Amino acid sequence: MTHQTHLSEDPTLKTATGAEAPVEDRVVYRDEMMRALDCCSRTLTRYVTSKKLPAPDVSLTLQKQGWRISTLRAAGINLF
């Protein structure tokens, strides 16, 4: 007899705050965002400071920051 684990029909994950996030709601880190916007790190920082981009959702270090795709889409940024 084999035991199989089935994923639920609802493709969501619990975030650290307990909110549900879709499985495909991955994090886009700074380097990928810079390539998508064709800009440098300083310009990306300026975009955040001037509120053209929302603040990062994930901040592991100063250089390892990222945005959830849902956050970007909520701000009207549909690059991914």
LOLUM-149965 format. One record per atom (N, C-alpha, C): residue number from 1; residue in one letter; atom name; x, y, z. Coordinates in Angstrom, 2 decimals. Atoms other than C-alpha are relative to their C-alpha. Layout:
BEGIN
+-----+------+------+---------+---------+---------+
|  nr | rest | atom |      px |      py |      pz |
+-----+------+------+---------+---------+---------+
| NUM |    A |   CA |       X |       Y |       Z |
...
+-----+------+------+---------+---------+---------+
This chain:
BEGIN
+-----+------+------+---------+---------+---------+
|  nr | rest | atom |      px |      py |      pz |
+-----+------+------+---------+---------+---------+
|   1 |    M |    N |    0.84 |   -1.17 |    0.00 |
|   1 |    M |   CA |    0.00 |    0.00 |    0.00 |
|   1 |    M |    C |    0.89 |    1.24 |    0.00 |
|   2 |    T |    N |   -0.77 |   -1.24 |    0.06 |
|   2 |    T |   CA |    1.40 |    3.37 |   -0.99 |
|   2 |    T |    C |   -0.86 |    1.15 |    0.47 |
|   3 |    H |    N |    0.70 |   -1.18 |   -0.50 |
|   3 |    H |   CA |    0.49 |    6.66 |    0.57 |
|   3 |    H |    C |    0.35 |    1.16 |   -0.92 |
|   4 |    Q |    N |   -0.23 |   -1.14 |    0.87 |
|   4 |    Q |   CA |    0.06 |    9.61 |   -1.77 |
|   4 |    Q |    C |   -0.54 |    1.26 |    0.65 |
|   5 |    T |    N |    0.44 |   -1.29 |   -0.51 |
|   5 |    T |   CA |   -0.16 |   13.20 |   -0.73 |
|   5 |    T |    C |   -0.52 |    0.80 |   -1.17 |
|   6 |    H |    N |    0.60 |   -0.80 |    1.07 |
|   6 |    H |   CA |   -2.46 |   15.34 |   -2.84 |
|   6 |    H |    C |    0.02 |    1.47 |    0.39 |
|   7 |    L |    N |    0.08 |   -1.44 |   -0.22 |
|   7 |    L |   CA |   -2.23 |   19.06 |   -3.21 |
|   7 |    L |    C |   -1.46 |    0.40 |    0.00 |
|   8 |    S |    N |    1.38 |   -0.47 |   -0.04 |
|   8 |    S |   CA |   -5.38 |   20.94 |   -2.43 |
|   8 |    S |    C |   -0.38 |    0.62 |   -1.35 |
|   9 |    E |    N |    0.49 |   -0.59 |    1.23 |
|   9 |    E |   CA |   -7.51 |   22.26 |   -5.26 |
|   9 |    E |    C |    0.32 |    1.49 |   -0.07 |
|  10 |    D |    N |   -0.26 |   -1.43 |   -0.06 |
|  10 |    D |   CA |   -6.85 |   25.82 |   -4.12 |
|  10 |    D |    C |    1.51 |    0.22 |    0.06 |
|  11 |    P |    N |   -1.46 |   -0.16 |    0.02 |
|  11 |    P |   CA |   -3.26 |   26.72 |   -5.17 |
|  11 |    P |    C |    0.47 |    1.24 |    0.75 |
|  12 |    T |    N |   -0.46 |   -1.14 |   -0.80 |
|  12 |    T |   CA |   -2.43 |   29.08 |   -2.30 |
|  12 |    T |    C |    0.98 |   -0.48 |    1.06 |
|  13 |    L |    N |   -0.95 |    0.24 |   -1.08 |
|  13 |    L |   CA |    0.32 |   29.28 |    0.29 |
|  13 |    L |    C |   -0.26 |    1.00 |    1.09 |
|  14 |    K |    N |    0.09 |   -0.96 |   -1.10 |
|  14 |    K |   CA |    0.33 |   30.92 |    3.70 |
|  14 |    K |    C |    1.31 |    0.78 |    0.06 |
|  15 |    T |    N |   -1.19 |   -0.83 |   -0.15 |
|  15 |    T |   CA |    2.73 |   33.83 |    3.99 |
|  15 |    T |    C |    0.36 |    0.08 |    1.47 |
|  16 |    A |    N |   -0.46 |   -0.13 |   -1.38 |
|  16 |    A |   CA |    4.66 |   34.69 |    7.13 |
|  16 |    A |    C |   -1.03 |    0.73 |    0.88 |
|  17 |    T |    N |    1.00 |   -0.73 |   -0.76 |
|  17 |    T |   CA |    1.85 |   37.03 |    8.18 |
|  17 |    T |    C |   -1.32 |   -0.75 |    0.11 |
|  18 |    G |    N |    1.21 |    0.80 |   -0.06 |
|  18 |    G |   CA |   -0.75 |   34.31 |    7.70 |
|  18 |    G |    C |   -0.95 |    0.27 |   -1.16 |
|  19 |    A |    N |    0.84 |   -0.29 |    1.16 |
|  19 |    A |   CA |   -2.22 |   35.86 |    4.56 |
|  19 |    A |    C |    0.24 |   -1.06 |   -1.07 |
|  20 |    E |    N |   -0.17 |    0.98 |    1.05 |
|  20 |    E |   CA |   -2.79 |   33.61 |    1.59 |
|  20 |    E |    C |    0.57 |    0.68 |   -1.23 |
|  21 |    A |    N |   -0.61 |   -0.51 |    1.22 |
|  21 |    A |   CA |   -0.69 |   34.10 |   -1.53 |
|  21 |    A |    C |   -0.07 |   -1.10 |   -1.05 |
|  22 |    P |    N |    0.02 |    1.02 |    1.04 |
|  22 |    P |   CA |   -1.15 |   32.31 |   -4.86 |
|  22 |    P |    C |    1.38 |   -0.62 |   -0.17 |
|  23 |    V |    N |   -1.26 |    0.71 |    0.17 |
|  23 |    V |   CA |    1.54 |   29.72 |   -5.57 |
|  23 |    V |    C |    0.87 |    0.71 |   -1.04 |
|  24 |    E |    N |   -0.78 |   -0.65 |    1.06 |
|  24 |    E |   CA |    2.57 |   31.58 |   -8.73 |
|  24 |    E |    C |    0.41 |    1.43 |    0.37 |
|  25 |    D |    N |   -0.36 |   -1.34 |   -0.45 |
|  25 |    D |   CA |    3.07 |   34.80 |   -6.72 |
|  25 |    D |    C |    1.44 |   -0.01 |    0.51 |
|  26 |    R |    N |   -1.41 |    0.09 |   -0.37 |
|  26 |    R |   CA |    6.83 |   34.51 |   -6.78 |
|  26 |    R |    C |    0.58 |    1.37 |    0.30 |
|  27 |    V |    N |   -0.70 |   -1.25 |   -0.31 |
|  27 |    V |   CA |    9.33 |   37.13 |   -5.66 |
|  27 |    V |    C |    0.92 |    0.34 |   -1.17 |
|  28 |    V |    N |   -0.89 |   -0.52 |    1.04 |
|  28 |    V |   CA |   11.09 |   39.23 |   -8.30 |
|  28 |    V |    C |    1.07 |    0.81 |    0.70 |
|  29 |    Y |    N |   -1.10 |   -0.68 |   -0.69 |
|  29 |    Y |   CA |   14.50 |   40.26 |   -6.97 |
|  29 |    Y |    C |    0.56 |    1.13 |   -0.84 |
|  30 |    R |    N |   -0.54 |   -1.23 |    0.61 |
|  30 |    R |   CA |   16.38 |   43.47 |   -7.77 |
|  30 |    R |    C |    0.66 |   -0.24 |   -1.35 |
|  31 |    D |    N |   -0.72 |    0.21 |    1.25 |
|  31 |    D |   CA |   18.60 |   41.99 |  -10.47 |
|  31 |    D |    C |   -0.95 |   -0.29 |   -1.16 |
|  32 |    E |    N |    0.99 |    0.29 |    1.03 |
|  32 |    E |   CA |   15.61 |   40.63 |  -12.40 |
|  32 |    E |    C |   -0.82 |    1.25 |   -0.33 |
|  33 |    M |    N |    0.76 |   -1.24 |    0.21 |
|  33 |    M |   CA |   13.72 |   43.90 |  -11.93 |
|  33 |    M |    C |    0.83 |    0.99 |   -0.81 |
|  34 |    M |    N |   -0.87 |   -0.90 |    0.76 |
|  34 |    M |   CA |   16.71 |   45.89 |  -13.22 |
|  34 |    M |    C |    0.06 |   -0.41 |   -1.47 |
|  35 |    R |    N |   -0.01 |    0.47 |    1.39 |
|  35 |    R |   CA |   16.86 |   43.71 |  -16.34 |
|  35 |    R |    C |   -1.34 |    0.30 |   -0.68 |
|  36 |    A |    N |    1.32 |   -0.22 |    0.58 |
|  36 |    A |   CA |   13.09 |   44.01 |  -16.90 |
|  36 |    A |    C |   -0.24 |    1.48 |   -0.32 |
|  37 |    L |    N |    0.18 |   -1.44 |    0.20 |
|  37 |    L |   CA |   13.16 |   47.81 |  -16.55 |
|  37 |    L |    C |    1.15 |    0.64 |   -0.77 |
|  38 |    D |    N |   -1.20 |   -0.48 |    0.68 |
|  38 |    D |   CA |   16.55 |   48.14 |  -18.27 |
|  38 |    D |    C |    0.56 |    1.24 |    0.70 |
|  39 |    C |    N |   -0.54 |   -1.10 |   -0.79 |
|  39 |    C |   CA |   17.92 |   50.30 |  -15.48 |
|  39 |    C |    C |    1.06 |   -0.55 |    0.97 |
|  40 |    C |    N |   -1.01 |    0.39 |   -0.97 |
|  40 |    C |   CA |   20.69 |   50.27 |  -12.88 |
|  40 |    C |    C |   -0.60 |   -0.01 |    1.42 |
|  41 |    S |    N |    0.45 |    0.11 |   -1.38 |
|  41 |    S |   CA |   20.44 |   49.72 |   -9.14 |
|  41 |    S |    C |   -0.40 |    1.35 |    0.57 |
|  42 |    R |    N |    0.30 |   -1.34 |   -0.51 |
|  42 |    R |   CA |   20.51 |   53.44 |   -8.35 |
|  42 |    R |    C |   -1.34 |    0.51 |   -0.53 |
|  43 |    T |    N |    1.27 |   -0.42 |    0.59 |
|  43 |    T |   CA |   17.63 |   54.13 |  -10.75 |
|  43 |    T |    C |   -1.16 |   -0.74 |    0.65 |
|  44 |    L |    N |    1.03 |    0.77 |   -0.67 |
|  44 |    L |   CA |   15.62 |   51.33 |   -9.16 |
|  44 |    L |    C |   -0.29 |    0.59 |    1.39 |
|  45 |    T |    N |    0.16 |   -0.63 |   -1.31 |
|  45 |    T |   CA |   16.22 |   52.93 |   -5.75 |
|  45 |    T |    C |   -0.76 |    1.32 |   -0.13 |
|  46 |    R |    N |    0.71 |   -1.27 |    0.23 |
|  46 |    R |   CA |   15.05 |   56.28 |   -7.14 |
|  46 |    R |    C |   -1.48 |   -0.24 |   -0.28 |
|  47 |    Y |    N |    1.40 |    0.33 |    0.29 |
|  47 |    Y |   CA |   11.86 |   54.65 |   -8.47 |
|  47 |    Y |    C |   -0.76 |   -0.31 |    1.28 |
|  48 |    V |    N |    0.65 |    0.32 |   -1.27 |
|  48 |    V |   CA |   11.08 |   53.31 |   -5.01 |
|  48 |    V |    C |   -0.17 |    1.25 |    0.84 |
|  49 |    T |    N |    0.04 |   -1.23 |   -0.78 |
|  49 |    T |   CA |   11.92 |   56.62 |   -3.32 |
|  49 |    T |    C |   -1.08 |    0.96 |   -0.51 |
|  50 |    S |    N |    0.99 |   -0.90 |    0.59 |
|  50 |    S |   CA |    9.69 |   58.55 |   -5.73 |
|  50 |    S |    C |   -1.38 |   -0.64 |   -0.13 |
|  51 |    K |    N |    1.28 |    0.72 |   -0.01 |
|  51 |    K |   CA |    6.88 |   55.98 |   -5.31 |
|  51 |    K |    C |   -0.46 |   -0.47 |   -1.38 |
|  52 |    K |    N |    0.34 |    0.57 |    1.30 |
|  52 |    K |   CA |    7.01 |   54.90 |   -8.97 |
|  52 |    K |    C |   -0.07 |   -1.52 |    0.11 |
|  53 |    L |    N |    0.06 |    1.42 |   -0.35 |
|  53 |    L |   CA |    7.61 |   51.42 |   -7.55 |
|  53 |    L |    C |   -0.38 |   -0.11 |    1.47 |
|  54 |    P |    N |    0.30 |    0.18 |   -1.43 |
|  54 |    P |   CA |    6.18 |   50.09 |   -4.29 |
|  54 |    P |    C |    1.26 |   -0.43 |    0.75 |
|  55 |    A |    N |   -1.12 |    0.48 |   -0.82 |
|  55 |    A |   CA |    8.53 |   49.29 |   -1.43 |
|  55 |    A |    C |    0.12 |   -1.52 |   -0.16 |
|  56 |    P |    N |   -0.17 |    1.45 |    0.13 |
|  56 |    P |   CA |   10.03 |   45.78 |   -1.65 |
|  56 |    P |    C |   -0.74 |   -0.76 |    1.09 |
|  57 |    D |    N |    0.66 |    0.88 |   -0.97 |
|  57 |    D |   CA |    8.08 |   42.98 |    0.04 |
|  57 |    D |    C |    1.00 |   -0.81 |    0.80 |
|  58 |    V |    N |   -1.02 |    0.86 |   -0.60 |
|  58 |    V |   CA |   11.22 |   40.99 |    0.80 |
|  58 |    V |    C |    1.29 |    0.80 |    0.09 |
|  59 |    S |    N |   -1.25 |   -0.72 |   -0.17 |
|  59 |    S |   CA |   14.37 |   42.52 |    2.23 |
|  59 |    S |    C |    0.94 |   -0.83 |    0.87 |
|  60 |    L |    N |   -0.94 |    0.84 |   -0.73 |
|  60 |    L |   CA |   17.06 |   40.02 |    3.17 |
|  60 |    L |    C |    1.27 |    0.78 |    0.35 |
|  61 |    T |    N |   -1.12 |   -0.93 |   -0.18 |
|  61 |    T |   CA |   19.93 |   42.49 |    2.73 |
|  61 |    T |    C |   -0.32 |    1.23 |   -0.84 |
|  62 |    L |    N |    0.26 |   -1.18 |    0.82 |
|  62 |    L |   CA |   20.23 |   45.88 |    1.06 |
|  62 |    L |    C |   -0.04 |   -0.34 |   -1.49 |
|  63 |    Q |    N |   -0.01 |    0.38 |    1.41 |
|  63 |    Q |   CA |   21.01 |   44.21 |   -2.27 |
|  63 |    Q |    C |   -0.92 |   -1.16 |   -0.32 |
|  64 |    K |    N |    0.88 |    1.15 |    0.23 |
|  64 |    K |   CA |   18.76 |   41.16 |   -1.84 |
|  64 |    K |    C |   -1.41 |    0.37 |    0.43 |
|  65 |    Q |    N |    1.37 |   -0.45 |   -0.25 |
|  65 |    Q |   CA |   15.35 |   42.79 |   -1.99 |
|  65 |    Q |    C |   -0.85 |   -0.43 |   -1.18 |
|  66 |    G |    N |    0.85 |    0.41 |    1.09 |
|  66 |    G |   CA |   12.35 |   41.77 |   -4.01 |
|  66 |    G |    C |   -1.46 |    0.36 |    0.22 |
|  67 |    W |    N |    1.42 |   -0.33 |    0.01 |
|  67 |    W |   CA |    8.71 |   42.33 |   -4.85 |
|  67 |    W |    C |   -0.79 |   -1.23 |   -0.41 |
|  68 |    R |    N |    0.92 |    1.06 |    0.44 |
|  68 |    R |   CA |    5.88 |   39.83 |   -5.05 |
|  68 |    R |    C |   -0.69 |    0.50 |   -1.27 |
|  69 |    I |    N |    0.66 |   -0.37 |    1.24 |
|  69 |    I |   CA |    4.28 |   39.78 |   -8.47 |
|  69 |    I |    C |   -1.36 |    0.65 |    0.28 |
|  70 |    S |    N |    1.31 |   -0.58 |   -0.32 |
|  70 |    S |   CA |    0.91 |   40.52 |   -6.86 |
|  70 |    S |    C |    0.14 |    1.46 |    0.46 |
|  71 |    T |    N |   -0.24 |   -1.39 |   -0.43 |
|  71 |    T |   CA |    2.36 |   43.70 |   -5.27 |
|  71 |    T |    C |    0.24 |    0.89 |   -1.21 |
|  72 |    L |    N |   -0.28 |   -0.78 |    1.21 |
|  72 |    L |   CA |    3.69 |   44.89 |   -8.62 |
|  72 |    L |    C |   -1.26 |    0.21 |   -0.82 |
|  73 |    R |    N |    1.23 |   -0.12 |    0.79 |
|  73 |    R |   CA |    0.41 |   44.16 |  -10.38 |
|  73 |    R |    C |   -1.00 |    0.94 |    0.67 |
|  74 |    A |    N |    0.90 |   -0.91 |   -0.72 |
|  74 |    A |   CA |   -1.55 |   45.98 |   -7.66 |
|  74 |    A |    C |    0.40 |    1.46 |   -0.22 |
|  75 |    A |    N |   -0.50 |   -1.36 |    0.25 |
|  75 |    A |   CA |    0.65 |   49.02 |   -8.37 |
|  75 |    A |    C |   -0.08 |    0.36 |   -1.48 |
|  76 |    G |    N |    0.14 |   -0.27 |    1.43 |
|  76 |    G |   CA |   -0.13 |   48.75 |  -12.09 |
|  76 |    G |    C |    1.20 |   -0.36 |   -0.82 |
|  77 |    I |    N |   -1.21 |    0.40 |    0.70 |
|  77 |    I |   CA |    3.20 |   47.20 |  -13.08 |
|  77 |    I |    C |   -0.16 |   -1.44 |   -0.44 |
|  78 |    N |    N |    0.27 |    1.33 |    0.53 |
|  78 |    N |   CA |    2.58 |   44.20 |  -15.33 |
|  78 |    N |    C |    1.14 |   -0.50 |   -0.89 |
|  79 |    L |    N |   -1.17 |    0.46 |    0.76 |
|  79 |    L |   CA |    6.08 |   43.20 |  -16.43 |
|  79 |    L |    C |    0.13 |   -1.51 |   -0.02 |
|  80 |    F |    N |   -0.21 |    1.44 |   -0.15 |
|  80 |    F |   CA |    5.82 |   39.58 |  -15.32 |
|  80 |    F |    C |   -1.31 |   -0.75 |   -0.08 |
+-----+------+------+---------+---------+---------+
